[in-house]
Amino acid sequence: MEEKWLTEEWKALESLLPEGWEEKAKELGALKRVRKIGNGQELLRLLLLHVGRGLSLRQAVVRAEQWGLPQVSDVALLKRMRASGEWLRWMCQKLVEEQRERRKWALPVNGLRMLAVDGTSIQDPGPTGSGWRLHYAVELPGVFCAHAHVGERREAESLRHYELGSGDLVAADRGYCRPGGIAYALESGAHVLLRWHSTSLPLLKAKGGKPFEVLGWLRKEAGAKGAEASVWTKGGIALRLCAVAVSREAAERERARLRTGARKQGCQVSERSLELAGYVVLVCSLPREGFALPAVLGLYRLRWQVELAFKRLKSLLEAGHVPKTDPASARAWLQAKMLTCLLVEKLLLEAQVFSPWGFILPGQQPMVRVPRGPRQRPPLPQPAHLHPPLPPDRQAPSRTLRRAPSQARQR
């Protein structure tokens, strides 16, 4: 019974993989020798047992033997994983491209495709282990992966890591607020919505003009309702500066975070940084027509979805710590984790049009909403030991019980 269930489970998983995935295993060097593991299907099932289910190498090979998969040693499985990194990366790339083509499932933001981008660190075991950097982008409001790239830890955050095009709106934190990245996004036809970095992006009042005193402007203009101004960068890029004052509790939390970080680094926070912690300052290239100040501030709040995606990736899929020591196996392990995440997201996309018939009708047909009548409260269940009431003509006359005189005297 268990083997039948595993066979049906694998058939469902195989239908989600990109076309030609098994042939690519030999082409990209994952299957150099057909020894014990005869095809890409058996190799992928072994890798997903180890990575997807969170089993160790020894546990994975024992479980594979119980389920009728090829019998290999844990060392042999580790060598296979080292050679499968490029193959796993190719499957991840194809799954991301498929989701990018199905962007119609996400609701557009005034005709734009909104992307929330960010990077997170993934550490190898040990105090001196090398780290990795995951550059990740989710499409909003569908919260599906639009870009995933595993690089080395020394790779800085930049918009150049992402493939942008016309009609994209990129939302990111202050780590991406750099002149080179902004110029790259605008040259690609995309719009930017970034948290302003006071050091990396100095602003000017006009093109080639005097510096724009942001802190003095915030003291006069920015409040609970927000304010905006037109600014320029030193590279000649025109942007909108949007700001709003945060609550006192939020400002104190941010100041405490800044003091803690400075204490760990052995330095002191400047008074200017502490005062700027009381505001949310953004720079964007969106036009004022159709994107007023409240709309811009509301769109930036959606950027937090990429942080929630990292929490799900690290907590539910256990991708925050790499249980490998050499770079080749660590990169392959991370690619297998990303493949698991992308397969889950594709399964969620398929579930939006799931049908009990077992197939999808040919052609793109609009979904029909079936109207329902007014909801009626269901009748309360009657206990089995109670009999239904008799009709009025068959009801027995009421009787008054009287005690006998002897019982009354006893009481």
Residue pairs with C-beta under 8 A, 6 or more apart in sequence:
2 67
3 67
3 68
6 67
10 41
10 45
13 343
14 41
16 343
16 346
16 347
16 350
17 91
17 343
18 91
18 94
18 95
18 98
21 40
21 44
21 91
21 94
22 39
22 40
22 41
23 40
24 30
24 40
24 87
24 90
24 91
25 31
25 39
25 40
25 43
25 44
25 84
25 87
26 40
28 86
28 87
28 90
29 83
29 86
29 87
30 40
30 43
30 80
30 83
30 84
30 86
30 87
31 37
31 39
31 40
31 43
32 83
36 70
36 71
36 72
36 76
37 43
37 46
37 70
37 72
37 80
38 70
40 87
42 69
42 70
43 80
43 84
45 64
45 69
46 60
46 61
46 64
46 69
46 70
46 72
46 77
46 80
47 77
47 80
47 81
47 84
47 88
47 336
48 336
48 340
49 55
49 60
49 63
49 64
49 69
50 56
50 57
50 60
50 77
50 81
50 336
51 333
51 336
51 337
51 340
52 336
52 340
53 60
54 318
55 63
56 74
56 323
57 74
57 75
57 77
57 78
58 74
60 74
60 77
61 71
61 72
61 73
61 74
61 77
64 70
64 71
64 72
65 71
72 80
78 329
81 329
81 332
81 333
81 336
82 326
82 328
82 329
82 332
84 332
84 336
85 328
85 331
85 332
85 335
88 332
88 335
88 336
88 338
88 339
89 150
89 335
91 339
92 148
92 335
92 338
92 339
92 342
95 339
95 342
95 343
95 346
96 145
96 146
96 147
96 148
96 342
98 346
99 139
99 144
99 145
99 146
99 342
99 345
99 346
99 349
100 146
102 349
103 113
103 139
105 142
105 144
105 349
105 352
106 113
106 139
106 140
106 141
106 142
106 144
107 141
107 142
109 140
109 169
109 299
110 290
110 291
111 167
112 167
112 168
112 169
112 191
113 139
113 167
113 168
113 169
114 139
114 140
114 141
114 168
114 169
114 171
114 299
114 302
115 137
115 138
115 139
115 140
115 146
115 147
115 162
115 164
115 168
115 169
115 170
115 171
116 137
116 138
116 140
116 171
116 172
116 302
116 303
116 304
116 305
116 306
117 135
117 136
117 137
117 147
117 159
117 162
117 170
117 171
117 172
117 176
117 306
118 136
118 157
118 172
118 173
118 303
118 306
118 307
118 310
119 133
119 134
119 135
119 136
119 157
119 161
119 175
120 133
120 134
120 136
120 310
120 314
121 131
121 132
121 133
121 134
121 153
122 131
122 132
122 133
122 134
122 319
122 320
122 321
122 322
122 334
123 129
123 131
123 132
123 320
123 321
123 322
124 130
124 131
124 132
124 322
124 324
124 325
124 330
125 321
125 322
125 323
125 324
125 325
126 325
129 322
129 325
130 152
130 153
130 327
130 330
131 152
131 153
132 150
132 151
132 152
132 153
132 322
132 330
132 331
132 334
133 150
133 151
133 152
133 153
133 154
133 155
134 148
134 149
134 150
134 151
134 334
135 147
135 148
135 149
135 150
135 151
135 155
135 157
135 161
135 162
136 145
136 147
136 148
136 149
136 306
136 309
136 310
136 313
137 145
137 146
137 147
137 148
137 162
137 306
138 144
138 145
138 146
138 305
138 306
138 309
139 145
139 146
140 171
140 302
140 305
141 302
141 305
143 305
143 308
143 309
144 345
144 348
144 349
145 309
145 341
145 342
145 345
147 161
147 162
147 163
148 338
148 342
149 161
150 331
150 334
150 335
150 338
151 161
155 161
157 172
157 175
157 176
158 176
158 178
158 180
158 181
159 170
159 172
159 176
159 181
159 182
159 184
159 185
159 192
160 180
160 181
160 184
162 170
164 170
164 184
164 185
164 188
164 189
164 190
165 188
165 189
165 190
166 188
166 189
166 190
167 189
167 190
168 185
168 188
168 189
168 190
168 191
169 190
169 191
169 192
169 193
169 286
169 299
170 176
170 185
170 190
170 191
170 192
170 193
170 194
171 193
171 194
171 299
171 300
171 302
171 303
172 192
172 193
172 194
172 195
172 303
173 194
173 195
173 303
174 194
174 195
174 196
174 197
174 200
175 197
176 194
177 194
177 195
177 196
177 197
177 200
177 201
177 283
178 197
178 200
178 201
179 200
179 201
179 233
179 234
179 235
179 237
182 192
182 194
182 201
182 233
182 237
182 239
182 285
183 235
183 237
185 191
185 192
186 192
186 237
186 285
191 284
191 285
191 286
192 283
192 284
192 285
193 282
193 284
193 286
193 296
193 299
193 300
193 303
194 282
194 283
194 284
195 280
195 281
195 282
195 300
196 214
196 241
196 281
196 282
196 283
198 214
198 272
198 273
198 276
201 233
201 283
202 211
202 233
202 234
203 211
203 212
203 214
203 231
203 232
203 233
203 239
203 241
203 283
204 210
204 211
204 212
204 231
204 232
204 233
204 234
205 211
205 212
205 231
205 232
206 232
207 232
207 236
207 238
208 232
208 236
209 232
212 229
212 231
212 241
214 241
214 281
215 272
215 275
215 276
217 227
217 229
217 241
218 227
218 243
218 245
218 276
218 279
218 281
221 227
221 229
221 243
222 243
222 244
222 245
222 279
223 244
223 245
224 244
224 245
225 244
226 242
226 243
226 244
226 293
226 294
226 297
227 242
227 243
227 244
227 293
228 240
228 241
228 242
228 243
228 293
228 296
229 240
229 241
230 238
230 239
230 240
230 241
231 238
231 239
231 240
231 241
231 283
232 238
232 239
233 239
237 285
238 285
239 283
239 284
239 285
240 283
240 284
240 285
240 286
240 288
240 296
241 281
241 282
241 283
242 281
242 282
242 283
242 284
242 293
242 296
242 297
243 279
243 280
243 281
243 282
244 279
244 280
244 297
245 278
245 279
246 254
246 278
246 279
246 280
251 277
251 278
254 277
254 278
255 269
255 274
255 277
258 269
258 273
258 274
258 277
259 269
262 268
262 269
280 297
280 300
282 296
282 297
282 300
284 291
284 296
286 296
291 299
313 319
313 320
313 337
313 341
314 320
317 337
317 340
317 341
319 334
319 337
319 338
319 341
322 330
322 333
322 334
323 333
324 330
324 333
353 360
353 367
382 388
403 411
